[in-house]
Amino acid sequence: MELESFSALATEVTKEDWKRTPSSVRQLLRWLFESYEMRLADLEEDKALSRVEQEQSSEVRTEKQAEASEKPKEVRCSFCGKKKEETSKLISGPNVQICNECVEICNEILEDE
């Protein structure tokens, strides 16, 4: 590694200063700088992977949304799971349904109390 790599550490460092620096300190500085460069590279790679994962998950969500909009949603009782065709009445609310049989069970529970 050349001295120019450490220009960000101190602009006043000269080649003579670098030569006078003990070899153990120079080794430590090299190691720190290389470690820093590797961490930066890892961070860049993580960012790139994160972007790819986000793009893939948004594509999957878009595909699932398309599939969901293509399939007619089967209406069922939210309590017992019976299909609309299996009940005589199905009462719908916002994102929830209840069949006449479950309403009767609810009425019995309320009467018992």
Jmol script that loads the backbone (N, CA, C; Angstrom):
load data "model"
ATOM      1  N   MET A   1       0.850  -1.169   0.000  1.00  0.00           N
ATOM      2  CA  MET A   1       0.000   0.000   0.000  1.00  0.00           C
ATOM      3  C   MET A   1       0.894   1.229   0.000  1.00  0.00           C
ATOM      4  N   GLU A   2       0.517   2.197  -0.777  1.00  0.00           N
ATOM      5  CA  GLU A   2       1.297   3.420  -0.898  1.00  0.00           C
ATOM      6  C   GLU A   2       0.839   4.444   0.139  1.00  0.00           C
ATOM      7  N   LEU A   3       1.713   5.381   0.409  1.00  0.00           N
ATOM      8  CA  LEU A   3       1.427   6.445   1.358  1.00  0.00           C
ATOM      9  C   LEU A   3       0.204   7.244   0.943  1.00  0.00           C
ATOM     10  N   GLU A   4      -0.018   7.393  -0.368  1.00  0.00           N
ATOM     11  CA  GLU A   4      -1.144   8.197  -0.846  1.00  0.00           C
ATOM     12  C   GLU A   4      -2.479   7.653  -0.339  1.00  0.00           C
ATOM     13  N   SER A   5      -2.531   6.374  -0.019  1.00  0.00           N
ATOM     14  CA  SER A   5      -3.762   5.779   0.489  1.00  0.00           C
ATOM     15  C   SER A   5      -4.179   6.372   1.825  1.00  0.00           C
ATOM     16  N   PHE A   6      -3.221   6.898   2.557  1.00  0.00           N
ATOM     17  CA  PHE A   6      -3.508   7.460   3.878  1.00  0.00           C
ATOM     18  C   PHE A   6      -3.734   8.970   3.829  1.00  0.00           C
ATOM     19  N   SER A   7      -3.892   9.532   2.660  1.00  0.00           N
ATOM     20  CA  SER A   7      -4.047  10.987   2.556  1.00  0.00           C
ATOM     21  C   SER A   7      -5.263  11.480   3.331  1.00  0.00           C
ATOM     22  N   ALA A   8      -6.263  10.641   3.497  1.00  0.00           N
ATOM     23  CA  ALA A   8      -7.448  11.064   4.240  1.00  0.00           C
ATOM     24  C   ALA A   8      -7.164  11.171   5.740  1.00  0.00           C
ATOM     25  N   LEU A   9      -6.115  10.481   6.214  1.00  0.00           N
ATOM     26  CA  LEU A   9      -5.811  10.524   7.643  1.00  0.00           C
ATOM     27  C   LEU A   9      -5.218  11.859   8.060  1.00  0.00           C
ATOM     28  N   ALA A  10      -4.259  12.354   7.306  1.00  0.00           N
ATOM     29  CA  ALA A  10      -3.634  13.638   7.624  1.00  0.00           C
ATOM     30  C   ALA A  10      -2.934  14.152   6.379  1.00  0.00           C
ATOM     31  N   THR A  11      -3.236  15.349   5.986  1.00  0.00           N
ATOM     32  CA  THR A  11      -2.643  15.901   4.766  1.00  0.00           C
ATOM     33  C   THR A  11      -1.191  16.303   4.970  1.00  0.00           C
ATOM     34  N   GLU A  12      -0.760  16.473   6.229  1.00  0.00           N
ATOM     35  CA  GLU A  12       0.611  16.914   6.484  1.00  0.00           C
ATOM     36  C   GLU A  12       1.619  15.775   6.462  1.00  0.00           C
ATOM     37  N   VAL A  13       1.179  14.523   6.372  1.00  0.00           N
ATOM     38  CA  VAL A  13       2.095  13.392   6.388  1.00  0.00           C
ATOM     39  C   VAL A  13       2.897  13.392   5.094  1.00  0.00           C
ATOM     40  N   THR A  14       4.203  13.302   5.243  1.00  0.00           N
ATOM     41  CA  THR A  14       5.094  13.256   4.072  1.00  0.00           C
ATOM     42  C   THR A  14       5.685  11.861   3.947  1.00  0.00           C
ATOM     43  N   LYS A  15       6.362  11.615   2.847  1.00  0.00           N
ATOM     44  CA  LYS A  15       7.006  10.317   2.665  1.00  0.00           C
ATOM     45  C   LYS A  15       8.086  10.106   3.718  1.00  0.00           C
ATOM     46  N   GLU A  16       8.737  11.185   4.108  1.00  0.00           N
ATOM     47  CA  GLU A  16       9.774  11.068   5.145  1.00  0.00           C
ATOM     48  C   GLU A  16       9.135  10.683   6.483  1.00  0.00           C
ATOM     49  N   ASP A  17       8.003  11.331   6.786  1.00  0.00           N
ATOM     50  CA  ASP A  17       7.290  10.976   8.029  1.00  0.00           C
ATOM     51  C   ASP A  17       6.910   9.501   7.999  1.00  0.00           C
ATOM     52  N   TRP A  18       6.430   9.076   6.871  1.00  0.00           N
ATOM     53  CA  TRP A  18       6.004   7.686   6.727  1.00  0.00           C
ATOM     54  C   TRP A  18       7.183   6.737   6.924  1.00  0.00           C
ATOM     55  N   LYS A  19       8.329   7.081   6.397  1.00  0.00           N
ATOM     56  CA  LYS A  19       9.506   6.230   6.545  1.00  0.00           C
ATOM     57  C   LYS A  19       9.992   6.184   7.984  1.00  0.00           C
ATOM     58  N   ARG A  20       9.809   7.292   8.723  1.00  0.00           N
ATOM     59  CA  ARG A  20      10.233   7.345  10.127  1.00  0.00           C
ATOM     60  C   ARG A  20       9.246   6.629  11.050  1.00  0.00           C
ATOM     61  N   THR A  21       8.055   6.349  10.566  1.00  0.00           N
ATOM     62  CA  THR A  21       7.043   5.676  11.387  1.00  0.00           C
ATOM     63  C   THR A  21       7.478   4.231  11.615  1.00  0.00           C
ATOM     64  N   PRO A  22       7.430   3.784  12.862  1.00  0.00           N
ATOM     65  CA  PRO A  22       7.833   2.399  13.148  1.00  0.00           C
ATOM     66  C   PRO A  22       7.040   1.407  12.287  1.00  0.00           C
ATOM     67  N   SER A  23       7.695   0.342  11.911  1.00  0.00           N
ATOM     68  CA  SER A  23       7.070  -0.627  11.013  1.00  0.00           C
ATOM     69  C   SER A  23       5.801  -1.234  11.625  1.00  0.00           C
ATOM     70  N   SER A  24       5.791  -1.434  12.933  1.00  0.00           N
ATOM     71  CA  SER A  24       4.599  -2.000  13.570  1.00  0.00           C
ATOM     72  C   SER A  24       3.400  -1.053  13.432  1.00  0.00           C
ATOM     73  N   VAL A  25       3.651   0.252  13.531  1.00  0.00           N
ATOM     74  CA  VAL A  25       2.582   1.234  13.374  1.00  0.00           C
ATOM     75  C   VAL A  25       2.125   1.263  11.917  1.00  0.00           C
ATOM     76  N   ARG A  26       3.083   1.182  10.996  1.00  0.00           N
ATOM     77  CA  ARG A  26       2.716   1.167   9.576  1.00  0.00           C
ATOM     78  C   ARG A  26       1.875  -0.061   9.257  1.00  0.00           C
ATOM     79  N   GLN A  27       2.258  -1.211   9.834  1.00  0.00           N
ATOM     80  CA  GLN A  27       1.480  -2.433   9.615  1.00  0.00           C
ATOM     81  C   GLN A  27       0.061  -2.268  10.163  1.00  0.00           C
ATOM     82  N   LEU A  28      -0.031  -1.705  11.348  1.00  0.00           N
ATOM     83  CA  LEU A  28      -1.339  -1.489  11.953  1.00  0.00           C
ATOM     84  C   LEU A  28      -2.191  -0.559  11.090  1.00  0.00           C
ATOM     85  N   LEU A  29      -1.594   0.514  10.609  1.00  0.00           N
ATOM     86  CA  LEU A  29      -2.320   1.452   9.752  1.00  0.00           C
ATOM     87  C   LEU A  29      -2.759   0.781   8.452  1.00  0.00           C
ATOM     88  N   ARG A  30      -1.883  -0.019   7.875  1.00  0.00           N
ATOM     89  CA  ARG A  30      -2.256  -0.749   6.648  1.00  0.00           C
ATOM     90  C   ARG A  30      -3.435  -1.675   6.928  1.00  0.00           C
ATOM     91  N   TRP A  31      -3.320  -2.422   8.025  1.00  0.00           N
ATOM     92  CA  TRP A  31      -4.393  -3.358   8.384  1.00  0.00           C
ATOM     93  C   TRP A  31      -5.702  -2.610   8.595  1.00  0.00           C
ATOM     94  N   LEU A  32      -5.657  -1.496   9.331  1.00  0.00           N
ATOM     95  CA  LEU A  32      -6.866  -0.720   9.570  1.00  0.00           C
ATOM     96  C   LEU A  32      -7.474  -0.207   8.268  1.00  0.00           C
ATOM     97  N   PHE A  33      -6.621   0.297   7.389  1.00  0.00           N
ATOM     98  CA  PHE A  33      -7.120   0.828   6.139  1.00  0.00           C
ATOM     99  C   PHE A  33      -7.718  -0.277   5.274  1.00  0.00           C
ATOM    100  N   GLU A  34      -7.026  -1.423   5.188  1.00  0.00           N
ATOM    101  CA  GLU A  34      -7.541  -2.542   4.400  1.00  0.00           C
ATOM    102  C   GLU A  34      -8.843  -3.057   4.999  1.00  0.00           C
ATOM    103  N   SER A  35      -8.898  -3.141   6.324  1.00  0.00           N
ATOM    104  CA  SER A  35     -10.116  -3.589   6.990  1.00  0.00           C
ATOM    105  C   SER A  35     -11.265  -2.621   6.709  1.00  0.00           C
ATOM    106  N   TYR A  36     -10.956  -1.327   6.738  1.00  0.00           N
ATOM    107  CA  TYR A  36     -11.948  -0.300   6.439  1.00  0.00           C
ATOM    108  C   TYR A  36     -12.456  -0.446   5.003  1.00  0.00           C
ATOM    109  N   GLU A  37     -11.528  -0.666   4.064  1.00  0.00           N
ATOM    110  CA  GLU A  37     -11.919  -0.838   2.667  1.00  0.00           C
ATOM    111  C   GLU A  37     -12.799  -2.072   2.490  1.00  0.00           C
ATOM    112  N   MET A  38     -12.462  -3.152   3.188  1.00  0.00           N
ATOM    113  CA  MET A  38     -13.268  -4.374   3.091  1.00  0.00           C
ATOM    114  C   MET A  38     -14.663  -4.142   3.670  1.00  0.00           C
ATOM    115  N   ARG A  39     -14.750  -3.452   4.801  1.00  0.00           N
ATOM    116  CA  ARG A  39     -16.061  -3.160   5.391  1.00  0.00           C
ATOM    117  C   ARG A  39     -16.896  -2.301   4.455  1.00  0.00           C
ATOM    118  N   LEU A  40     -16.251  -1.309   3.815  1.00  0.00           N
ATOM    119  CA  LEU A  40     -16.974  -0.486   2.843  1.00  0.00           C
ATOM    120  C   LEU A  40     -17.495  -1.332   1.686  1.00  0.00           C
ATOM    121  N   ALA A  41     -16.645  -2.231   1.197  1.00  0.00           N
ATOM    122  CA  ALA A  41     -17.057  -3.109   0.092  1.00  0.00           C
ATOM    123  C   ALA A  41     -18.214  -3.998   0.526  1.00  0.00           C
ATOM    124  N   ASP A  42     -18.125  -4.532   1.763  1.00  0.00           N
ATOM    125  CA  ASP A  42     -19.220  -5.363   2.286  1.00  0.00           C
ATOM    126  C   ASP A  42     -20.515  -4.575   2.386  1.00  0.00           C
ATOM    127  N   LEU A  43     -20.422  -3.330   2.860  1.00  0.00           N
ATOM    128  CA  LEU A  43     -21.611  -2.487   2.967  1.00  0.00           C
ATOM    129  C   LEU A  43     -22.230  -2.228   1.602  1.00  0.00           C
ATOM    130  N   GLU A  44     -21.392  -1.949   0.611  1.00  0.00           N
ATOM    131  CA  GLU A  44     -21.890  -1.724  -0.751  1.00  0.00           C
ATOM    132  C   GLU A  44     -22.566  -2.981  -1.279  1.00  0.00           C
ATOM    133  N   GLU A  45     -21.962  -4.131  -1.006  1.00  0.00           N
ATOM    134  CA  GLU A  45     -22.553  -5.394  -1.448  1.00  0.00           C
ATOM    135  C   GLU A  45     -23.887  -5.632  -0.747  1.00  0.00           C
ATOM    136  N   ASP A  46     -23.936  -5.366   0.566  1.00  0.00           N
ATOM    137  CA  ASP A  46     -25.185  -5.513   1.313  1.00  0.00           C
ATOM    138  C   ASP A  46     -26.273  -4.605   0.759  1.00  0.00           C
ATOM    139  N   LYS A  47     -25.897  -3.362   0.418  1.00  0.00           N
ATOM    140  CA  LYS A  47     -26.870  -2.425  -0.153  1.00  0.00           C
ATOM    141  C   LYS A  47     -27.404  -2.961  -1.473  1.00  0.00           C
ATOM    142  N   ALA A  48     -26.505  -3.465  -2.305  1.00  0.00           N
ATOM    143  CA  ALA A  48     -26.916  -3.988  -3.609  1.00  0.00           C
ATOM    144  C   ALA A  48     -27.835  -5.195  -3.436  1.00  0.00           C
ATOM    145  N   LEU A  49     -27.481  -6.098  -2.516  1.00  0.00           N
ATOM    146  CA  LEU A  49     -28.327  -7.258  -2.255  1.00  0.00           C
ATOM    147  C   LEU A  49     -29.683  -6.847  -1.719  1.00  0.00           C
ATOM    148  N   SER A  50     -29.697  -5.868  -0.851  1.00  0.00           N
ATOM    149  CA  SER A  50     -30.949  -5.371  -0.291  1.00  0.00           C
ATOM    150  C   SER A  50     -31.850  -4.816  -1.383  1.00  0.00           C
ATOM    151  N   ARG A  51     -31.258  -4.064  -2.319  1.00  0.00           N
ATOM    152  CA  ARG A  51     -32.049  -3.523  -3.437  1.00  0.00           C
ATOM    153  C   ARG A  51     -32.637  -4.650  -4.276  1.00  0.00           C
ATOM    154  N   VAL A  52     -31.825  -5.674  -4.553  1.00  0.00           N
ATOM    155  CA  VAL A  52     -32.296  -6.806  -5.344  1.00  0.00           C
ATOM    156  C   VAL A  52     -33.433  -7.528  -4.615  1.00  0.00           C
ATOM    157  N   GLU A  53     -33.263  -7.754  -3.304  1.00  0.00           N
ATOM    158  CA  GLU A  53     -34.306  -8.422  -2.525  1.00  0.00           C
ATOM    159  C   GLU A  53     -35.591  -7.607  -2.510  1.00  0.00           C
ATOM    160  N   GLN A  54     -35.472  -6.289  -2.368  1.00  0.00           N
ATOM    161  CA  GLN A  54     -36.656  -5.438  -2.385  1.00  0.00           C
ATOM    162  C   GLN A  54     -37.361  -5.508  -3.730  1.00  0.00           C
ATOM    163  N   GLU A  55     -36.590  -5.476  -4.810  1.00  0.00           N
ATOM    164  CA  GLU A  55     -37.187  -5.558  -6.142  1.00  0.00           C
ATOM    165  C   GLU A  55     -37.889  -6.894  -6.329  1.00  0.00           C
ATOM    166  N   GLN A  56     -37.248  -7.979  -5.868  1.00  0.00           N
ATOM    167  CA  GLN A  56     -37.850  -9.302  -6.021  1.00  0.00           C
ATOM    168  C   GLN A  56     -39.122  -9.425  -5.195  1.00  0.00           C
ATOM    169  N   SER A  57     -39.095  -8.913  -3.959  1.00  0.00           N
ATOM    170  CA  SER A  57     -40.291  -9.022  -3.115  1.00  0.00           C
ATOM    171  C   SER A  57     -41.429  -8.171  -3.668  1.00  0.00           C
ATOM    172  N   SER A  58     -41.107  -7.017  -4.264  1.00  0.00           N
ATOM    173  CA  SER A  58     -42.177  -6.209  -4.846  1.00  0.00           C
ATOM    174  C   SER A  58     -42.731  -6.895  -6.089  1.00  0.00           C
ATOM    175  N   GLU A  59     -41.876  -7.600  -6.854  1.00  0.00           N
ATOM    176  CA  GLU A  59     -42.363  -8.354  -8.008  1.00  0.00           C
ATOM    177  C   GLU A  59     -43.277  -9.477  -7.554  1.00  0.00           C
ATOM    178  N   VAL A  60     -42.890 -10.183  -6.478  1.00  0.00           N
ATOM    179  CA  VAL A  60     -43.706 -11.274  -5.950  1.00  0.00           C
ATOM    180  C   VAL A  60     -45.046 -10.728  -5.462  1.00  0.00           C
ATOM    181  N   ARG A  61     -45.003  -9.582  -4.738  1.00  0.00           N
ATOM    182  CA  ARG A  61     -46.255  -8.978  -4.276  1.00  0.00           C
ATOM    183  C   ARG A  61     -47.148  -8.618  -5.455  1.00  0.00           C
ATOM    184  N   THR A  62     -46.566  -8.053  -6.504  1.00  0.00           N
ATOM    185  CA  THR A  62     -47.338  -7.664  -7.679  1.00  0.00           C
ATOM    186  C   THR A  62     -47.954  -8.894  -8.331  1.00  0.00           C
ATOM    187  N   GLU A  63     -47.186  -9.985  -8.423  1.00  0.00           N
ATOM    188  CA  GLU A  63     -47.713 -11.220  -9.003  1.00  0.00           C
ATOM    189  C   GLU A  63     -48.857 -11.765  -8.150  1.00  0.00           C
ATOM    190  N   LYS A  64     -48.695 -11.758  -6.822  1.00  0.00           N
ATOM    191  CA  LYS A  64     -49.748 -12.259  -5.940  1.00  0.00           C
ATOM    192  C   LYS A  64     -50.996 -11.392  -6.043  1.00  0.00           C
ATOM    193  N   GLN A  65     -50.815 -10.083  -6.129  1.00  0.00           N
ATOM    194  CA  GLN A  65     -51.956  -9.188  -6.269  1.00  0.00           C
ATOM    195  C   GLN A  65     -52.679  -9.456  -7.584  1.00  0.00           C
ATOM    196  N   ALA A  66     -51.915  -9.710  -8.643  1.00  0.00           N
ATOM    197  CA  ALA A  66     -52.528 -10.010  -9.940  1.00  0.00           C
ATOM    198  C   ALA A  66     -53.311 -11.317  -9.871  1.00  0.00           C
ATOM    199  N   GLU A  67     -52.718 -12.320  -9.217  1.00  0.00           N
ATOM    200  CA  GLU A  67     -53.408 -13.602  -9.065  1.00  0.00           C
ATOM    201  C   GLU A  67     -54.677 -13.441  -8.245  1.00  0.00           C
ATOM    202  N   ALA A  68     -54.587 -12.666  -7.162  1.00  0.00           N
ATOM    203  CA  ALA A  68     -55.747 -12.465  -6.300  1.00  0.00           C
ATOM    204  C   ALA A  68     -56.858 -11.740  -7.040  1.00  0.00           C
ATOM    205  N   SER A  69     -56.512 -10.787  -7.883  1.00  0.00           N
ATOM    206  CA  SER A  69     -57.541 -10.049  -8.603  1.00  0.00           C
ATOM    207  C   SER A  69     -58.146 -10.896  -9.716  1.00  0.00           C
ATOM    208  N   GLU A  70     -57.380 -11.886 -10.230  1.00  0.00           N
ATOM    209  CA  GLU A  70     -57.893 -12.750 -11.284  1.00  0.00           C
ATOM    210  C   GLU A  70     -58.877 -13.774 -10.737  1.00  0.00           C
ATOM    211  N   LYS A  71     -58.617 -14.300  -9.537  1.00  0.00           N
ATOM    212  CA  LYS A  71     -59.469 -15.327  -8.952  1.00  0.00           C
ATOM    213  C   LYS A  71     -60.675 -14.673  -8.291  1.00  0.00           C
ATOM    214  N   PRO A  72     -61.873 -15.171  -8.580  1.00  0.00           N
ATOM    215  CA  PRO A  72     -63.021 -14.661  -7.832  1.00  0.00           C
ATOM    216  C   PRO A  72     -62.926 -15.178  -6.391  1.00  0.00           C
ATOM    217  N   LYS A  73     -63.071 -14.280  -5.444  1.00  0.00           N
ATOM    218  CA  LYS A  73     -62.928 -14.661  -4.047  1.00  0.00           C
ATOM    219  C   LYS A  73     -64.134 -15.482  -3.617  1.00  0.00           C
ATOM    220  N   GLU A  74     -63.862 -16.622  -3.027  1.00  0.00           N
ATOM    221  CA  GLU A  74     -64.920 -17.508  -2.551  1.00  0.00           C
ATOM    222  C   GLU A  74     -65.438 -16.968  -1.224  1.00  0.00           C
ATOM    223  N   VAL A  75     -66.728 -16.689  -1.171  1.00  0.00           N
ATOM    224  CA  VAL A  75     -67.328 -16.114   0.032  1.00  0.00           C
ATOM    225  C   VAL A  75     -67.680 -17.243   0.983  1.00  0.00           C
ATOM    226  N   ARG A  76     -67.197 -17.127   2.210  1.00  0.00           N
ATOM    227  CA  ARG A  76     -67.433 -18.128   3.262  1.00  0.00           C
ATOM    228  C   ARG A  76     -67.792 -17.439   4.568  1.00  0.00           C
ATOM    229  N   CYS A  77     -68.392 -18.188   5.445  1.00  0.00           N
ATOM    230  CA  CYS A  77     -68.662 -17.695   6.797  1.00  0.00           C
ATOM    231  C   CYS A  77     -67.320 -17.567   7.516  1.00  0.00           C
ATOM    232  N   SER A  78     -67.079 -16.433   8.119  1.00  0.00           N
ATOM    233  CA  SER A  78     -65.810 -16.199   8.811  1.00  0.00           C
ATOM    234  C   SER A  78     -65.702 -17.002  10.095  1.00  0.00           C
ATOM    235  N   PHE A  79     -66.814 -17.555  10.579  1.00  0.00           N
ATOM    236  CA  PHE A  79     -66.809 -18.289  11.845  1.00  0.00           C
ATOM    237  C   PHE A  79     -66.689 -19.793  11.637  1.00  0.00           C
ATOM    238  N   CYS A  80     -67.558 -20.371  10.784  1.00  0.00           N
ATOM    239  CA  CYS A  80     -67.532 -21.825  10.597  1.00  0.00           C
ATOM    240  C   CYS A  80     -66.871 -22.241   9.297  1.00  0.00           C
ATOM    241  N   GLY A  81     -66.696 -21.309   8.365  1.00  0.00           N
ATOM    242  CA  GLY A  81     -66.010 -21.610   7.115  1.00  0.00           C
ATOM    243  C   GLY A  81     -66.892 -22.175   6.019  1.00  0.00           C
ATOM    244  N   LYS A  82     -68.203 -22.278   6.264  1.00  0.00           N
ATOM    245  CA  LYS A  82     -69.090 -22.809   5.227  1.00  0.00           C
ATOM    246  C   LYS A  82     -69.164 -21.843   4.051  1.00  0.00           C
ATOM    247  N   LYS A  83     -69.266 -22.440   2.842  1.00  0.00           N
ATOM    248  CA  LYS A  83     -69.416 -21.636   1.641  1.00  0.00           C
ATOM    249  C   LYS A  83     -70.817 -21.036   1.599  1.00  0.00           C
ATOM    250  N   LYS A  84     -70.951 -19.981   0.817  1.00  0.00           N
ATOM    251  CA  LYS A  84     -72.239 -19.294   0.672  1.00  0.00           C
ATOM    252  C   LYS A  84     -73.323 -20.279   0.225  1.00  0.00           C
ATOM    253  N   GLU A  85     -72.964 -21.179  -0.680  1.00  0.00           N
ATOM    254  CA  GLU A  85     -73.928 -22.144  -1.196  1.00  0.00           C
ATOM    255  C   GLU A  85     -74.379 -23.150  -0.143  1.00  0.00           C
ATOM    256  N   GLU A  86     -73.616 -23.327   0.923  1.00  0.00           N
ATOM    257  CA  GLU A  86     -73.934 -24.312   1.963  1.00  0.00           C
ATOM    258  C   GLU A  86     -74.824 -23.743   3.063  1.00  0.00           C
ATOM    259  N   THR A  87     -75.164 -22.480   2.982  1.00  0.00           N
ATOM    260  CA  THR A  87     -76.001 -21.838   4.008  1.00  0.00           C
ATOM    261  C   THR A  87     -77.232 -21.227   3.349  1.00  0.00           C
ATOM    262  N   SER A  88     -78.243 -20.966   4.173  1.00  0.00           N
ATOM    263  CA  SER A  88     -79.430 -20.325   3.602  1.00  0.00           C
ATOM    264  C   SER A  88     -79.273 -18.811   3.568  1.00  0.00           C
ATOM    265  N   LYS A  89     -78.503 -18.251   4.489  1.00  0.00           N
ATOM    266  CA  LYS A  89     -78.236 -16.808   4.503  1.00  0.00           C
ATOM    267  C   LYS A  89     -76.789 -16.588   4.911  1.00  0.00           C
ATOM    268  N   LEU A  90     -76.200 -15.558   4.306  1.00  0.00           N
ATOM    269  CA  LEU A  90     -74.846 -15.170   4.672  1.00  0.00           C
ATOM    270  C   LEU A  90     -74.831 -13.648   4.767  1.00  0.00           C
ATOM    271  N   ILE A  91     -74.580 -13.145   5.973  1.00  0.00           N
ATOM    272  CA  ILE A  91     -74.572 -11.705   6.212  1.00  0.00           C
ATOM    273  C   ILE A  91     -73.135 -11.218   6.087  1.00  0.00           C
ATOM    274  N   SER A  92     -72.946 -10.185   5.263  1.00  0.00           N
ATOM    275  CA  SER A  92     -71.594  -9.677   5.026  1.00  0.00           C
ATOM    276  C   SER A  92     -71.375  -8.336   5.692  1.00  0.00           C
ATOM    277  N   GLY A  93     -70.187  -8.186   6.261  1.00  0.00           N
ATOM    278  CA  GLY A  93     -69.736  -6.914   6.808  1.00  0.00           C
ATOM    279  C   GLY A  93     -68.410  -6.572   6.150  1.00  0.00           C
ATOM    280  N   PRO A  94     -67.733  -5.558   6.648  1.00  0.00           N
ATOM    281  CA  PRO A  94     -66.440  -5.218   6.042  1.00  0.00           C
ATOM    282  C   PRO A  94     -65.422  -6.335   6.292  1.00  0.00           C
ATOM    283  N   ASN A  95     -65.076  -7.053   5.225  1.00  0.00           N
ATOM    284  CA  ASN A  95     -64.096  -8.151   5.272  1.00  0.00           C
ATOM    285  C   ASN A  95     -64.488  -9.295   6.201  1.00  0.00           C
ATOM    286  N   VAL A  96     -65.765  -9.470   6.472  1.00  0.00           N
ATOM    287  CA  VAL A  96     -66.209 -10.552   7.345  1.00  0.00           C
ATOM    288  C   VAL A  96     -67.624 -10.965   6.944  1.00  0.00           C
ATOM    289  N   GLN A  97     -67.919 -12.262   7.108  1.00  0.00           N
ATOM    290  CA  GLN A  97     -69.253 -12.791   6.834  1.00  0.00           C
ATOM    291  C   GLN A  97     -69.643 -13.720   7.963  1.00  0.00           C
ATOM    292  N   ILE A  98     -70.962 -13.842   8.176  1.00  0.00           N
ATOM    293  CA  ILE A  98     -71.461 -14.785   9.168  1.00  0.00           C
ATOM    294  C   ILE A  98     -72.734 -15.414   8.610  1.00  0.00           C
ATOM    295  N   CYS A  99     -72.842 -16.731   8.760  1.00  0.00           N
ATOM    296  CA  CYS A  99     -73.996 -17.452   8.229  1.00  0.00           C
ATOM    297  C   CYS A  99     -75.122 -17.468   9.255  1.00  0.00           C
ATOM    298  N   ASN A 100     -76.331 -17.830   8.785  1.00  0.00           N
ATOM    299  CA  ASN A 100     -77.496 -17.853   9.656  1.00  0.00           C
ATOM    300  C   ASN A 100     -77.321 -18.845  10.806  1.00  0.00           C
ATOM    301  N   GLU A 101     -76.635 -19.973  10.575  1.00  0.00           N
ATOM    302  CA  GLU A 101     -76.429 -20.963  11.633  1.00  0.00           C
ATOM    303  C   GLU A 101     -75.543 -20.408  12.751  1.00  0.00           C
ATOM    304  N   CYS A 102     -74.495 -19.670  12.378  1.00  0.00           N
ATOM    305  CA  CYS A 102     -73.617 -19.073  13.394  1.00  0.00           C
ATOM    306  C   CYS A 102     -74.345 -17.957  14.144  1.00  0.00           C
ATOM    307  N   VAL A 103     -75.229 -17.254  13.465  1.00  0.00           N
ATOM    308  CA  VAL A 103     -76.044 -16.226  14.133  1.00  0.00           C
ATOM    309  C   VAL A 103     -76.931 -16.891  15.184  1.00  0.00           C
ATOM    310  N   GLU A 104     -77.531 -18.040  14.835  1.00  0.00           N
ATOM    311  CA  GLU A 104     -78.380 -18.771  15.791  1.00  0.00           C
ATOM    312  C   GLU A 104     -77.566 -19.197  17.015  1.00  0.00           C
ATOM    313  N   ILE A 105     -76.364 -19.697  16.786  1.00  0.00           N
ATOM    314  CA  ILE A 105     -75.498 -20.111  17.909  1.00  0.00           C
ATOM    315  C   ILE A 105     -75.179 -18.903  18.783  1.00  0.00           C
ATOM    316  N   CYS A 106     -74.898 -17.760  18.151  1.00  0.00           N
ATOM    317  CA  CYS A 106     -74.612 -16.537  18.910  1.00  0.00           C
ATOM    318  C   CYS A 106     -75.824 -16.127  19.738  1.00  0.00           C
ATOM    319  N   ASN A 107     -77.007 -16.221  19.160  1.00  0.00           N
ATOM    320  CA  ASN A 107     -78.241 -15.882  19.893  1.00  0.00           C
ATOM    321  C   ASN A 107     -78.429 -16.795  21.099  1.00  0.00           C
ATOM    322  N   GLU A 108     -78.156 -18.104  20.927  1.00  0.00           N
ATOM    323  CA  GLU A 108     -78.270 -19.052  22.043  1.00  0.00           C
ATOM    324  C   GLU A 108     -77.297 -18.683  23.164  1.00  0.00           C
ATOM    325  N   ILE A 109     -76.086 -18.325  22.795  1.00  0.00           N
ATOM    326  CA  ILE A 109     -75.081 -17.934  23.796  1.00  0.00           C
ATOM    327  C   ILE A 109     -75.562 -16.699  24.547  1.00  0.00           C
ATOM    328  N   LEU A 110     -76.089 -15.738  23.828  1.00  0.00           N
ATOM    329  CA  LEU A 110     -76.579 -14.510  24.470  1.00  0.00           C
ATOM    330  C   LEU A 110     -77.762 -14.792  25.371  1.00  0.00           C
ATOM    331  N   GLU A 111     -78.661 -15.710  24.991  1.00  0.00           N
ATOM    332  CA  GLU A 111     -79.829 -16.063  25.814  1.00  0.00           C
ATOM    333  C   GLU A 111     -79.408 -16.750  27.098  1.00  0.00           C
ATOM    334  N   ASP A 112     -78.389 -17.619  27.011  1.00  0.00           N
ATOM    335  CA  ASP A 112     -77.909 -18.354  28.179  1.00  0.00           C
ATOM    336  C   ASP A 112     -77.309 -17.416  29.220  1.00  0.00           C
ATOM    337  N   GLU A 113     -76.739 -16.338  28.776  1.00  0.00           N
ATOM    338  CA  GLU A 113     -76.137 -15.406  29.734  1.00  0.00           C
ATOM    339  C   GLU A 113     -77.248 -14.582  30.294  1.00  0.00           C
TER     340      GLU A 113
END
end "model"
wireframe off; spacefill off
backbone 0.3
color backbone group
